[in-house]
Amino acid sequence: MHIYEIIRRPVVTEKSYDAADFDNSYTFEVDMRANKHEIGDAVETAFKVRVENVRVMVMPAKTGRRGRRVVVRKPKWKKAIVTLVAGDNIQLFEGV
């Protein structure tokens, strides 16, 4: 898998902004097939920073009801929280 296929988009929420400010942690939606090592290498290559820790979780699908049927409104996706070495930051999240 190519490095630029691993990171899909940054997760932009109030909680992710607080984590970026206080813990130097950045949240991304990543490819379901990617593992921690690949995610860390992709962030280091794309943003030219040093990664200290990577935490990964699979967010469950969102379901809804249509009469008696249960349908999937949003598919499941993988979220990665990447902690950077002190002193490094990603400009994508700064000043927004």
TAGI-V824154 format. One line per field, one symbol per residue. phi: phi as a letter, one per 40 degrees, with the letter a starting at -180 (. if undefined). A space follows every 50 residues. Layout:
phi: ???
This chain:
phi: .cccccccaccbbcccccccccbfbbbbcbccccbcccccccccccbfbb ccabbbabccccbabbgccbbccbccabbbbbcccdhcabcdccgb
